[in-house]
């Protein structure tokens, strides 16, 4: 999602609403990455590999933020 917002910002650099959306998206990614990394550092069981996949996905600007969030909530 952040790529889409960035592309729109390139076209409309003065759009304040787009800038606000970009900030929210970036905060969400950072927050999810922090939570994932905390869970990884506190985990000593079978789902560590799954958390590492989520962390990698987020680090690369993961596309399906809802799926990642739901997966984290289950862990």
N, CA, C and O atoms as a GROMACS GRO file, in nm:
protein
  300
    1UNK      N    1   0.082  -0.120   0.000
    1UNK     CA    2   0.000   0.000   0.000
    1UNK      C    3   0.086   0.125   0.000
    1UNK      O    4   0.050   0.225  -0.064
    2UNK      N    5   0.197   0.122   0.070
    2UNK     CA    6   0.280   0.242   0.076
    2UNK      C    7   0.337   0.278  -0.060
    2UNK      O    8   0.361   0.396  -0.088
    3UNK      N    9   0.360   0.178  -0.145
    3UNK     CA   10   0.410   0.207  -0.280
    3UNK      C   11   0.307   0.285  -0.360
    3UNK      O   12   0.339   0.381  -0.431
    4UNK      N   13   0.180   0.242  -0.346
    4UNK     CA   14   0.072   0.311  -0.416
    4UNK      C   15   0.062   0.456  -0.371
    4UNK      O   16   0.046   0.547  -0.452
    5UNK      N   17   0.072   0.476  -0.239
    5UNK     CA   18   0.065   0.612  -0.184
    5UNK      C   19   0.183   0.694  -0.233
    5UNK      O   20   0.167   0.810  -0.270
    6UNK      N   21   0.301   0.634  -0.235
    6UNK     CA   22   0.420   0.705  -0.283
    6UNK      C   23   0.406   0.746  -0.429
    6UNK      O   24   0.444   0.857  -0.468
    7UNK      N   25   0.350   0.657  -0.510
    7UNK     CA   26   0.328   0.690  -0.652
    7UNK      C   27   0.231   0.806  -0.667
    7UNK      O   28   0.252   0.896  -0.749
    8UNK      N   29   0.125   0.804  -0.586
    8UNK     CA   30   0.029   0.915  -0.592
    8UNK      C   31   0.093   1.045  -0.545
    8UNK      O   32   0.065   1.151  -0.600
    9UNK      N   33   0.178   1.037  -0.445
    9UNK     CA   34   0.245   1.157  -0.396
    9UNK      C   35   0.340   1.216  -0.500
    9UNK      O   36   0.359   1.338  -0.505
   10UNK      N   37   0.398   1.130  -0.582
   10UNK     CA   38   0.483   1.181  -0.690
   10UNK      C   39   0.400   1.262  -0.789
   10UNK      O   40   0.446   1.364  -0.841
   11UNK      N   41   0.277   1.215  -0.815
   11UNK     CA   42   0.189   1.286  -0.908
   11UNK      C   43   0.130   1.412  -0.845
   11UNK      O   44   0.112   1.514  -0.912
   12UNK      N   45   0.099   1.402  -0.716
   12UNK     CA   46   0.032   1.513  -0.646
   12UNK      C   47   0.110   1.547  -0.518
   12UNK      O   48   0.063   1.518  -0.408
   13UNK      N   49   0.226   1.607  -0.532
   13UNK     CA   50   0.315   1.629  -0.417
   13UNK      C   51   0.261   1.722  -0.309
   13UNK      O   52   0.310   1.719  -0.196
   14UNK      N   53   0.162   1.803  -0.340
   14UNK     CA   54   0.111   1.898  -0.242
   14UNK      C   55  -0.019   1.853  -0.176
   14UNK      O   56  -0.080   1.929  -0.101
   15UNK      N   57  -0.061   1.730  -0.202
   15UNK     CA   58  -0.186   1.680  -0.146
   15UNK      C   59  -0.166   1.642   0.001
   15UNK      O   60  -0.101   1.542   0.032
   16UNK      N   61  -0.221   1.722   0.089
   16UNK     CA   62  -0.202   1.701   0.233
   16UNK      C   63  -0.268   1.572   0.282
   16UNK      O   64  -0.215   1.506   0.371
   17UNK      N   65  -0.380   1.536   0.224
   17UNK     CA   66  -0.449   1.413   0.264
   17UNK      C   67  -0.362   1.292   0.230
   17UNK      O   68  -0.352   1.198   0.310
   18UNK      N   69  -0.299   1.292   0.114
   18UNK     CA   70  -0.209   1.183   0.076
   18UNK      C   71  -0.090   1.174   0.171
   18UNK      O   72  -0.047   1.065   0.208
   19UNK      N   73  -0.036   1.289   0.208
   19UNK     CA   74   0.077   1.289   0.302
   19UNK      C   75   0.035   1.231   0.436
   19UNK      O   76   0.112   1.159   0.499
   20UNK      N   77  -0.085   1.262   0.479
   20UNK     CA   78  -0.137   1.209   0.604
   20UNK      C   79  -0.152   1.056   0.596
   20UNK      O   80  -0.117   0.984   0.689
   21UNK      N   81  -0.205   1.009   0.483
   21UNK     CA   82  -0.221   0.864   0.462
   21UNK      C   83  -0.083   0.797   0.463
   21UNK      O   84  -0.066   0.691   0.523
   22UNK      N   85   0.014   0.857   0.396
   22UNK     CA   86   0.148   0.800   0.391
   22UNK      C   87   0.206   0.788   0.532
   22UNK      O   88   0.266   0.686   0.566
   23UNK      N   89   0.188   0.890   0.613
   23UNK     CA   90   0.238   0.885   0.751
   23UNK      C   91   0.173   0.770   0.828
   23UNK      O   92   0.241   0.698   0.901
   24UNK      N   93   0.042   0.755   0.813
   24UNK     CA   94  -0.030   0.649   0.884
   24UNK      C   95   0.018   0.511   0.840
   24UNK      O   96   0.037   0.421   0.922
   25UNK      N   97   0.036   0.494   0.709
   25UNK     CA   98   0.083   0.366   0.656
   25UNK      C   99   0.223   0.335   0.710
   25UNK      O  100   0.249   0.223   0.754
   26UNK      N  101   0.310   0.434   0.708
   26UNK     CA  102   0.446   0.412   0.757
   26UNK      C  103   0.447   0.378   0.906
   26UNK      O  104   0.522   0.291   0.950
   27UNK      N  105   0.363   0.447   0.983
   27UNK     CA  106   0.353   0.417   1.127
   27UNK      C  107   0.303   0.276   1.149
   27UNK      O  108   0.352   0.206   1.237
   28UNK      N  109   0.205   0.233   1.069
   28UNK     CA  110   0.150   0.098   1.082
   28UNK      C  111   0.256  -0.007   1.055
   28UNK      O  112   0.269  -0.104   1.130
   29UNK      N  113   0.334   0.012   0.948
   29UNK     CA  114   0.441  -0.082   0.917
   29UNK      C  115   0.542  -0.089   1.030
   29UNK      O  116   0.582  -0.197   1.074
   30UNK      N  117   0.584   0.027   1.077
   30UNK     CA  118   0.683   0.031   1.184
   30UNK      C  119   0.629  -0.035   1.310
   30UNK      O  120   0.702  -0.109   1.378
   31UNK      N  121   0.503  -0.010   1.342
   31UNK     CA  122   0.442  -0.068   1.460
   31UNK      C  123   0.434  -0.220   1.449
   31UNK      O  124   0.470  -0.292   1.543
   32UNK      N  125   0.388  -0.270   1.333
   32UNK     CA  126   0.380  -0.414   1.314
   32UNK      C  127   0.518  -0.479   1.316
   32UNK      O  128   0.535  -0.588   1.370
   33UNK      N  129   0.616  -0.412   1.258
   33UNK     CA  130   0.751  -0.466   1.259
   33UNK      C  131   0.805  -0.473   1.402
   33UNK      O  132   0.870  -0.570   1.438
   34UNK      N  133   0.778  -0.371   1.481
   34UNK     CA  134   0.822  -0.370   1.621
   34UNK      C  135   0.756  -0.484   1.699
   34UNK      O  136   0.824  -0.557   1.771
   35UNK      N  137   0.625  -0.499   1.683
   35UNK     CA  138   0.554  -0.607   1.753
   35UNK      C  139   0.609  -0.742   1.711
   35UNK      O  140   0.632  -0.829   1.796
   36UNK      N  141   0.629  -0.760   1.582
   36UNK     CA  142   0.682  -0.888   1.532
   36UNK      C  143   0.819  -0.917   1.590
   36UNK      O  144   0.845  -1.028   1.636
   37UNK      N  145   0.906  -0.818   1.589
   37UNK     CA  146   1.040  -0.839   1.642
   37UNK      C  147   1.039  -0.867   1.791
   37UNK      O  148   1.120  -0.945   1.839
   38UNK      N  149   0.947  -0.804   1.865
   38UNK     CA  150   0.934  -0.832   2.008
   38UNK      C  151   0.890  -0.977   2.029
   38UNK      O  152   0.942  -1.047   2.115
   39UNK      N  153   0.793  -1.020   1.948
   39UNK     CA  154   0.746  -1.158   1.961
   39UNK      C  155   0.857  -1.257   1.924
   39UNK      O  156   0.870  -1.362   1.988
   40UNK      N  157   0.936  -1.224   1.824
   40UNK     CA  158   1.047  -1.311   1.786
   40UNK      C  159   1.146  -1.322   1.901
   40UNK      O  160   1.191  -1.431   1.935
   41UNK      N  161   1.180  -1.209   1.961
   41UNK     CA  162   1.279  -1.212   2.069
   41UNK      C  163   1.227  -1.284   2.193
   41UNK      O  164   1.305  -1.335   2.273
   42UNK      N  165   1.094  -1.288   2.209
   42UNK     CA  166   1.035  -1.356   2.326
   42UNK      C  167   0.990  -1.498   2.297
   42UNK      O  168   0.945  -1.568   2.388
   43UNK      N  169   1.002  -1.543   2.173
   43UNK     CA  170   0.951  -1.675   2.140
   43UNK      C  171   1.062  -1.779   2.144
   43UNK      O  172   1.175  -1.757   2.100
   44UNK      N  173   1.025  -1.892   2.196
   44UNK     CA  174   1.118  -2.006   2.199
   44UNK      C  175   1.042  -2.131   2.158
   44UNK      O  176   1.066  -2.239   2.211
   45UNK      N  177   0.950  -2.114   2.065
   45UNK     CA  178   0.871  -2.230   2.027
   45UNK      C  179   0.849  -2.238   1.876
   45UNK      O  180   0.920  -2.173   1.799
   46UNK      N  181   0.750  -2.317   1.837
   46UNK     CA  182   0.733  -2.357   1.698
   46UNK      C  183   0.701  -2.244   1.601
   46UNK      O  184   0.727  -2.259   1.481
   47UNK      N  185   0.646  -2.132   1.645
   47UNK     CA  186   0.605  -2.031   1.548
   47UNK      C  187   0.711  -1.926   1.519
   47UNK      O  188   0.682  -1.826   1.453
   48UNK      N  189   0.831  -1.946   1.566
   48UNK     CA  190   0.938  -1.850   1.539
   48UNK      C  191   0.964  -1.834   1.389
   48UNK      O  192   0.989  -1.723   1.342
   49UNK      N  193   0.959  -1.943   1.315
   49UNK     CA  194   0.982  -1.937   1.170
   49UNK      C  195   0.874  -1.851   1.102
   49UNK      O  196   0.904  -1.773   1.012
   50UNK      N  197   0.750  -1.866   1.148
   50UNK     CA  198   0.640  -1.786   1.092
   50UNK      C  199   0.661  -1.638   1.120
   50UNK      O  200   0.638  -1.553   1.033
   51UNK      N  201   0.705  -1.607   1.240
   51UNK     CA  202   0.731  -1.468   1.276
   51UNK      C  203   0.846  -1.411   1.193
   51UNK      O  204   0.841  -1.294   1.153
   52UNK      N  205   0.946  -1.491   1.166
   52UNK     CA  206   1.057  -1.444   1.082
   52UNK      C  207   1.009  -1.412   0.941
   52UNK      O  208   1.054  -1.315   0.880
   53UNK      N  209   0.918  -1.494   0.889
   53UNK     CA  210   0.862  -1.467   0.756
   53UNK      C  211   0.786  -1.334   0.756
   53UNK      O  212   0.799  -1.254   0.664
   54UNK      N  213   0.706  -1.313   0.861
   54UNK     CA  214   0.629  -1.188   0.871
   54UNK      C  215   0.724  -1.069   0.880
   54UNK      O  216   0.702  -0.968   0.815
   55UNK      N  217   0.826  -1.082   0.961
   55UNK     CA  218   0.924  -0.974   0.977
   55UNK      C  219   0.991  -0.942   0.844
   55UNK      O  220   1.007  -0.825   0.809
   56UNK      N  221   1.030  -1.045   0.770
   56UNK     CA  222   1.091  -1.023   0.638
   56UNK      C  223   0.994  -0.951   0.545
   56UNK      O  224   1.032  -0.858   0.474
   57UNK      N  225   0.869  -0.996   0.546
   57UNK     CA  226   0.767  -0.935   0.460
   57UNK      C  227   0.749  -0.788   0.495
   57UNK      O  228   0.742  -0.704   0.405
   58UNK      N  229   0.742  -0.756   0.623
   58UNK     CA  230   0.725  -0.617   0.665
   58UNK      C  231   0.848  -0.534   0.629
   58UNK      O  232   0.835  -0.419   0.586
   59UNK      N  233   0.965  -0.592   0.645
   59UNK     CA  234   1.088  -0.519   0.613
   59UNK      C  235   1.094  -0.481   0.466
   59UNK      O  236   1.152  -0.379   0.429
   60UNK      N  237   1.031  -0.564   0.383
   60UNK     CA  238   1.030  -0.538   0.240
   60UNK      C  239   0.906  -0.462   0.197
   60UNK      O  240   0.878  -0.451   0.077
   61UNK      N  241   0.829  -0.409   0.293
   61UNK     CA  242   0.707  -0.335   0.259
   61UNK      C  243   0.593  -0.428   0.226
   61UNK      O  244   0.530  -0.415   0.121
   62UNK      N  245   0.567  -0.524   0.316
   62UNK     CA  246   0.464  -0.626   0.296
   62UNK      C  247   0.335  -0.572   0.238
   62UNK      O  248   0.290  -0.463   0.273
   63UNK      N  249   0.274  -0.650   0.148
   63UNK     CA  250   0.157  -0.602   0.076
   63UNK      C  251   0.027  -0.629   0.152
   63UNK      O  252  -0.065  -0.547   0.148
   64UNK      N  253   0.019  -0.742   0.221
   64UNK     CA  254  -0.108  -0.778   0.282
   64UNK      C  255  -0.104  -0.753   0.432
   64UNK      O  256  -0.086  -0.846   0.511
   65UNK      N  257  -0.121  -0.628   0.471
   65UNK     CA  258  -0.106  -0.587   0.609
   65UNK      C  259  -0.215  -0.650   0.698
   65UNK      O  260  -0.190  -0.678   0.815
   66UNK      N  261  -0.334  -0.671   0.645
   66UNK     CA  262  -0.440  -0.733   0.723
   66UNK      C  263  -0.406  -0.877   0.757
   66UNK      O  264  -0.423  -0.920   0.871
   67UNK      N  265  -0.358  -0.952   0.659
   67UNK     CA  266  -0.321  -1.092   0.682
   67UNK      C  267  -0.209  -1.100   0.786
   67UNK      O  268  -0.212  -1.186   0.874
   68UNK      N  269  -0.113  -1.012   0.776
   68UNK     CA  270  -0.002  -1.010   0.872
   68UNK      C  271  -0.055  -0.981   1.012
   68UNK      O  272  -0.016  -1.046   1.109
   69UNK      N  273  -0.144  -0.883   1.023
   69UNK     CA  274  -0.200  -0.846   1.152
   69UNK      C  275  -0.278  -0.962   1.212
   69UNK      O  276  -0.262  -0.993   1.331
   70UNK      N  277  -0.360  -1.027   1.133
   70UNK     CA  278  -0.439  -1.140   1.183
   70UNK      C  279  -0.349  -1.256   1.226
   70UNK      O  280  -0.377  -1.321   1.326
   71UNK      N  281  -0.244  -1.281   1.151
   71UNK     CA  282  -0.149  -1.386   1.188
   71UNK      C  283  -0.085  -1.354   1.322
   71UNK      O  284  -0.071  -1.441   1.408
   72UNK      N  285  -0.044  -1.229   1.340
   72UNK     CA  286   0.017  -1.188   1.466
   72UNK      C  287  -0.079  -1.202   1.583
   72UNK      O  288  -0.039  -1.242   1.693
   73UNK      N  289  -0.205  -1.170   1.561
   73UNK     CA  290  -0.303  -1.178   1.669
   73UNK      C  291  -0.324  -1.322   1.714
   73UNK      O  292  -0.356  -1.346   1.830
   74UNK      N  293  -0.307  -1.418   1.623
   74UNK     CA  294  -0.325  -1.559   1.657
   74UNK      C  295  -0.208  -1.614   1.737
   74UNK      O  296  -0.224  -1.712   1.810
   75UNK      N  297  -0.090  -1.552   1.725
   75UNK     CA  298   0.030  -1.605   1.790
   75UNK      C  299   0.037  -1.568   1.936
   75UNK      O  300   0.132  -1.606   2.005
   0.00000   0.00000   0.00000
